[in-house]
Amino acid sequence: MKIKIKLLSVCILGSGFSGFETVQAYDLPVVNLGFTSFLDGGPPAGSGWYFQEYFQSYSADRLRDKDGKALGLPKQQLDYQVAVTQLTYLSDIRIGNAALGMNALLPFVTRMDVDDGLNNAAIKGQSGFGDLLLGPMIQFDPIMGPDGPRFVHRIELQVNLPTGKYDSKHDVNPGANAWSFNPYWAGTYWFTPKWTASVRAHYLYNGKNNDPGPGFGDADDIQAGQALHANFATEYAVTPQLRLGINGYWLKQITDTKVDGHEVSGRREKVWAIGPGAMYSFSKDDHVFLNAYFEQDVENRADGSRVQMRYIHHF
């Protein structure tokens, strides 16, 4: 697409690159790629309030087209840092063997550097607050075995609200200027009391952006395609406090983006990533995660790596 790129890796999305025939897509809004990892199927300390803070640094030196080839720009550098604040409440309201709860997340892009080798004639970005994410959830009770929990899982109906900073004159924006519905199922299975595996699987449906970026010319609206994405992880408790393991994520766009209601082919995104991770528990109420991800088989997206730290506190 000569028209537009959405550069999204964690909490960033953009609205367009113009003037280059080789540019093809990057339309999807921000989604959870690697934010969550170990022991994802349930909260660590039961009901109540949880505070979580994420700090993530992402760096890419390639922007890929639909064939996985680098775009025809002199430079293709994207670096940013983002902080995400999350509040979770797990209530004592019961439905059978499950409890009701609520999540709220707000990202803030603290630093954004883009370099196209053309004095940013092709790519312009900005920092600021991203879109607010809200999600009612149902947390099922763990299934217990003779030596402790064997399986626990959760369903959340997450909605992304277009509250973030957005300017159609910029190519990379913290906000999407469109709502999206991004429900998920998350589960954790204990192979042994020390060894677990976790999966979080999402479906993404996007609303319309009625103020497209400059790369879309006179278009009145765009609607990013639907997608599937998931996080996966496995870890082992080497001590009662320290867990070490492997974490990753996967994304595949499954329908075409629409421009003024018409499907446009050649814009579907895909990526997967894998890397090492660690979790340290100071107590049952305080935990720190450190995760790294290295992206593979990228199409229609930025191609890079990220490092993340996540802190959880239970009140």
N, C-alpha and C positions, 0 to 999 in steps of 0.2 A: 504494500500500500504506500502510495506516495503521500498518503494522507495522515495517518495518525498512529501514534504508538502510545500504549499505556504501559508504563514501566512500573510494574508492581512486583514487589517481592515480599514485603512484609506489611507495611502500612503505607505504601506509596502507590499512587496511581497517577497516570498522566493522561494528557488528552491529545497529543499529536506531534508528529514530526511532519513537516511539509517540505515539498520540493525535491524529494528523493524517490525515484522509481523503485528502489530496492526495498524500501521500508514497507512492511506488510501488516503489522497488527499490534498486539499488546493492548487488548481491550478490557480484560477482566478486572474487576475491582480488587481491593485488598482482601486477602483471605488468610486463614491460619495455616501457614506453611512452616511447620517446625516450632511454633510457639510452645506447644505442649509435647511431652515425651513420656517419661517414666511414670508408672502408677497412675495413669490418667483416668481409670475407670471410676474412681471415687475420691472424695475429699479425704485428707489424711487424718482428720480429727473429729469427724462426726458433724452434728448440726451446729449452727451459729454463723457468725460473720467471718469472712476471710478477706484479707487484703493481699493483692499480688502486684508486683512491679516487675516489668520486663525491660531490659536494656539490650538492644540489638544493633550490631554494626554489619552493614552489607556492602560488598564491593564487587563490581563487575567490570570487566574490560572487553566484553563482547556483547553485542546486541544481535540476536539470531533471527533469521527469516524463516519462512515456512519449510525450507529444506534443511534447516539447522546450520546454514552458512552465515558468516558474519556480514553485517550490512556494509554498504559502500560509503562509509564516513571516514574522514582522516583519523579521528579518534573516536572511541566508543566507551568512555569511562563514566561510570555511575557509582558514587559513594554516598552513603547516608548513614545517619544514626537516628534511631527512633526509641522513644520511651512509651510504654503502654501501661496505664494504670487500670487495674481490674478490682471490682468489688463483687463478692459473691455472698449470697445469703441462702443457707440451707435451713428450712423451717422444720418445726415439729409437726406440721400438718401432714397427715398420712393418707395415702390411698392404697389400701392393701399392704403390700410389702415394700412400699416406696414412699419417699418424702418429696415434697415440692420445694423448689428453690428458684433463685433468680440470679442472673449474671449481668453485669454492666462493664463495658470496656471503653476506654478513651485513649487513642494514640496521639502522640505529639512528635512530629518530625523535628528534631533539634538541629540537625545539620543536613544540608543537601548540596552536593557538588556534582555537576555534570559537565563533561568536556567533550565536544564533538569535533575539536580540531579546527573549528571555523569561527572561533570567538563567540560560540553559542548562537550562531545564526540559525542552526537547525533545532537545537534543544534548549529550552529555557525551563528552569524549575524553581520551586519555592518551598520553604518550610512552613510549619504551622500545625494547628490541630487537625487531626483526621476525623473520620466519621464515627459517630457514637454507635456502639454495638450493644443491643439488648437481647436477652434470651431467657424466657421461662424454661425451667428444666424439671425433670422428674428423675430422682436418684434412687435406684433400687438397692435394697439391702444386700450385703454380701452373702454369697453362698459359702457356707463354712465347711471345712474338712476336719479331719482329726487333729491336724497340726496348725490350724488357723484358717484364714480365708482362702478360697479356691478361685472365686470369680466374683467380680463386681462390675456393674455397668450403669450407664446413664443415657438419657435422651434429652436434647436441648433444641428448642425451636428459635434459633437465633435470627434476628433481623438487623440489618445494617441501615442506619438512618443517614440521609445526606446532610449532615450538619457541619462537615469539615470545610476547611478553606479550599476554595476552588475559583479559578480564573481561567476562562476559555482562551485567554491569550498566552497562557503558560502550557508547556508540554508535559510537565510533571507536577502534579498537584497532590497535596495530602488528602483531599476529599474527592469523592467520585461524582458528585452532583447527580446521584441516582440511588434509589433504594435497592436493596437486594435481600433475598431470603436464603439463609444458609444453615439449615438444620443439620444436626449430626447425631451419631451414635458413638459412644466411647466405651471401651471395655478393657479390663485387666484380668489376666489369667495367671495364677500361681502354679508353675510347674513343681516347685518346691517352696518351702517357707522363705528361701533366699533368692529364688530365680523367678522372674516374672516377664511377661510380654504384654504390651498394650497397643491398642489400635484406636484411632479416632477417624471415622469416615463421614465426610460431608457431601451434601448435594447443594449446588449453587444455582439460584435463579435470579436474574438481574432485571431491574426495571429500566425505564428510559431516561437518558440524559437529554434534556430539552435545550441544552446550550452547548453543542459540540464545539470542540477545539477548532483552531484555524485550518487544520489539515483536512477537515471535512467540507470545506467550501461552503456552499449554500444549504447544506443539509439542515433540516429542522430538528431532527433527533437521531440518536443512535441507541441501540440496545445490545449490550454485550451478550454473547451466547451463554448457554448453560454449561456447567462443568461439574466434574467429580474430583474430589481431592481428599487426601488422607495423610495422617501422621502415623508412624509406627516406631516402636522402640522395644528393646529388650535389655535387661540389666540384671546384675548379680550383686548381692550385698556382701562385700568383702569384709566389712566390719558392721556392727550394729548401726553405725552412723553413716558409713560411706558405701554408696552403690556406684558401680561402673558399668557402662554398657555401650550400645550402638543405637543411634536414632536416625530417622530419615523422614522424608515426605515424598508425595507423588501428586501430580495434578494433570488432568486431561480435559480439555474443552470438548464437549460432545455435540454442540450445535453451533451453527454459524452466527456471527454477529449480524445484526440488521441495521441498515442505514435507511432512514425514512420508510421503514417497514419492509425493505427488500433485503434478502439474505445476500451476504458478500462472502464468497469462498476464499480459501487460502489464508485465513486469519486465525485458525484455531491454535491455541496454545497447549504446550505440554512440557513437563519437566519432572525429573525426580532427583533426589539428593540423599546422601548418606554421610555419616560422620560419627565421631566419638562423643560420649556424654558422661556426665557425672552428677550425682545428687548427694548432698550432705545434709543430715538432719541434726540440728542442734538440740531439738526436743520434738515431742509430738506436735508442737504448735509452730515450729519455725524450721523452714527448709530452704535450701539454695540449690538451684540447678545450673549447670554450665553445659552448653551444647554447641557443637560446630557442625556445619553442613557444607557439602561440596556438590554443586549441581552437575547433572549429567543429561545427555540426550535432549537438549533444549531446542524448542522450536517456537518462533514468534514471541520470544521473551528475552529479557536480559539474562546473561549467563555468568554466574559468579559464585561467591561463597559468603557465608555469614557465621558470626559468632554471637551467642546469646547468653545472658545471665538472667535468671528468674528467681525472685524471692517470694515466698509464701509465709504469711503470718495468720494464725487462727486466734481470734479474740476469745 
